[in-house]
């Protein structure tokens, strides 16, 4: 029997209301899609067990409400996140423009130790719609992702399960890397603190 401890990865999914955050989660975790839109109240989360390079992980996906009135809930949900997914709707210009605002909001609320290196992934959802309804093309989205720090970008359809597994594989791997970096930094800092405490005790001043 394996005694390996399971790693819990906390992933926050952000974006305007109606971009398909809940649908993306449902498709990835349960392989289901519903046409009935139901606004998320506050926050909701789903978990999925995964194996990444022989490592067992539990991915906890947090879907926070896109509505302004729930944003005060942000701090508690964002803390301890290992990766943040920024979702826009390819048929909605405003949801695309707001991606950078969601990113800034997350960094403020989550109190991330190392904002430059924190993993973000961008998802442009609803690529199954007619071409003439799309207002954000791949080139524009890619340029935007590059400007935000060469962030991974995926064009998905929660409805038709296009690119969902590929996107969440990268999300999981980035989250796992972040989790391992955090663990290493915590151990490193503990070691320094122990040394400093010891030196203070021997001080002959």
C-alpha positions in Angstrom: 0.0 0.0 0.0 1.2 3.5 -0.8 1.8 5.8 2.1 2.2 8.8 -0.1 0.2 11.8 1.2 -2.3 13.2 -1.2 -1.7 16.7 -2.4 -4.6 19.2 -2.3 -4.5 21.8 -5.1 -6.7 24.8 -4.7 -7.7 26.4 -8.0 -9.8 29.6 -8.2 -11.8 30.2 -11.4 -12.6 33.9 -12.0 -14.4 35.9 -14.7 -17.6 37.9 -15.4 -21.0 36.4 -14.9 -22.2 34.1 -17.7 -18.8 33.3 -19.3 -19.2 29.6 -18.4 -17.1 29.1 -15.2 -19.6 26.6 -13.7 -20.1 24.8 -17.0 -16.3 24.4 -17.4 -16.1 22.9 -14.0 -19.0 20.6 -14.5 -17.7 19.4 -17.8 -14.2 18.7 -16.4 -15.4 17.0 -13.2 -18.6 15.3 -14.2 -18.6 15.3 -18.0 -21.9 17.1 -18.1 -23.2 20.3 -19.6 -26.5 22.1 -18.9 -28.1 24.7 -21.1 -29.9 26.2 -18.2 -28.0 29.1 -16.8 -28.0 29.5 -13.0 -26.0 32.2 -11.4 -23.5 31.1 -8.8 -24.4 32.5 -5.4 -21.3 33.3 -3.4 -19.0 30.4 -4.2 -19.2 26.8 -5.0 -16.5 24.1 -5.3 -16.0 20.7 -6.9 -13.2 18.3 -6.4 -11.6 15.8 -8.8 -8.9 13.2 -8.1 -6.0 13.2 -10.6 -2.7 11.6 -11.1 0.1 13.8 -12.4 3.4 12.1 -13.1 2.6 9.3 -10.7 1.6 11.8 -8.0 -2.0 11.5 -6.6 -3.6 15.0 -6.3 -7.0 16.2 -5.3 -7.9 19.3 -7.3 -10.4 21.6 -5.6 -12.0 24.0 -8.1 -13.6 27.1 -6.6 -16.1 28.9 -8.7 -16.7 32.4 -7.4 -19.7 34.5 -8.3 -19.0 37.0 -11.1 -21.5 39.5 -9.6 -20.1 42.6 -7.9 -22.1 42.2 -4.8 -20.3 38.9 -3.9 -16.8 40.2 -4.4 -16.4 41.0 -0.6 -16.4 37.2 -0.2 -13.2 37.1 -2.2 -10.5 37.2 0.5 -11.5 33.9 2.2 -11.8 32.0 -1.1 -8.7 33.3 -2.7 -6.3 32.6 0.2 -4.2 29.5 -0.2 -4.8 29.2 -4.0 -2.2 27.3 -6.1 -3.5 28.5 -9.5 -6.0 31.0 -10.8 -8.0 30.5 -14.0 -9.3 33.6 -15.8 -12.3 33.0 -18.0 -13.8 35.1 -20.7 -16.5 34.5 -23.3 -15.3 34.7 -27.0 -18.6 36.5 -27.9 -18.3 39.1 -25.2 -15.8 41.9 -25.5 -16.3 43.3 -22.0 -15.6 39.9 -20.4 -12.3 39.8 -22.3 -11.3 43.3 -21.3 -12.1 42.5 -17.6 -9.6 39.6 -17.5 -6.8 41.9 -16.4 -9.1 43.4 -13.7 -9.8 39.9 -12.3 -6.1 39.1 -12.3 -5.3 42.3 -10.3 -8.3 41.7 -8.0 -7.0 38.1 -7.3 -3.4 39.3 -6.5 -4.7 41.9 -4.1 -7.2 39.6 -2.3 -5.1 36.5 -2.2 -2.0 38.2 -0.7 0.3 36.1 -3.0 3.9 36.0 -1.8 5.4 36.1 -5.2 3.0 37.8 -7.7 5.4 37.7 -10.6 5.6 33.9 -10.6 2.1 33.0 -9.5 0.5 30.7 -12.2 -2.5 32.1 -14.1 -4.2 30.3 -17.0 -6.6 32.1 -19.4 -9.6 30.3 -21.0 -11.6 31.8 -23.8 -14.9 29.8 -23.6 -17.8 29.2 -26.0 -15.8 28.5 -29.2 -18.6 26.3 -30.4 -20.7 29.4 -31.4 -21.0 30.6 -35.0 -17.9 32.4 -36.3 -19.9 35.6 -36.9 -20.7 35.8 -33.2 -17.1 35.7 -32.0 -15.6 39.1 -31.2 -12.3 37.9 -29.8 -10.1 36.0 -32.3 -7.2 33.7 -31.4 -4.5 36.2 -32.4 -6.0 39.0 -30.3 -6.3 36.6 -27.3 -2.8 35.3 -27.7 -1.3 38.8 -27.9 -3.2 39.7 -24.7 -2.0 36.5 -22.9 1.6 37.3 -23.9 1.3 40.9 -22.6 0.0 39.7 -19.3 3.2 37.7 -18.8 3.1 34.9 -21.4 0.2 33.2 -19.7 -1.1 29.8 -21.1 -4.2 30.4 -23.2 -6.9 27.8 -24.1 -9.9 28.2 -26.4 -12.6 25.9 -25.0 -16.2 24.8 -25.3 -17.8 23.6 -22.1 -20.8 22.6 -24.2 -18.9 20.3 -26.6 -16.0 19.4 -24.3 -13.4 21.1 -26.6 -9.9 21.5 -25.0 -11.3 21.0 -21.5 -9.0 18.2 -20.4 -6.0 19.9 -22.1 -6.6 23.1 -20.2 -7.1 21.5 -16.8 -4.0 19.3 -17.3 -1.9 22.5 -17.6 -3.8 24.1 -14.7 -3.2 21.1 -12.5 0.5 20.9 -13.4 1.0 24.6 -12.7 -0.9 24.3 -9.4 1.2 21.4 -8.3 4.4 23.3 -9.2 3.2 26.2 -7.1 2.3 24.0 -4.2 5.7 22.4 -4.2 7.5 25.8 -4.4 5.4 27.0 -1.4 6.3 23.9 0.6 10.0 24.3 -0.3 10.0 28.0 0.7 8.2 27.3 4.0 10.8 24.6 4.9 13.6 26.9 3.9 12.2 29.8 6.0 11.7 27.5 9.0 15.4 26.4 8.8 16.5 30.0 8.7 14.3 30.9 11.7 15.6 28.0 13.8 19.2 29.1 13.1 18.5 32.7 14.0 16.7 31.7 17.2 19.7 29.6 18.2 22.1 32.4 17.5 20.1 34.8 19.7 20.1 32.4 22.6 23.9 32.3 22.5 24.3 36.0 22.3 26.8 37.3 24.9 25.8 41.0 24.5 
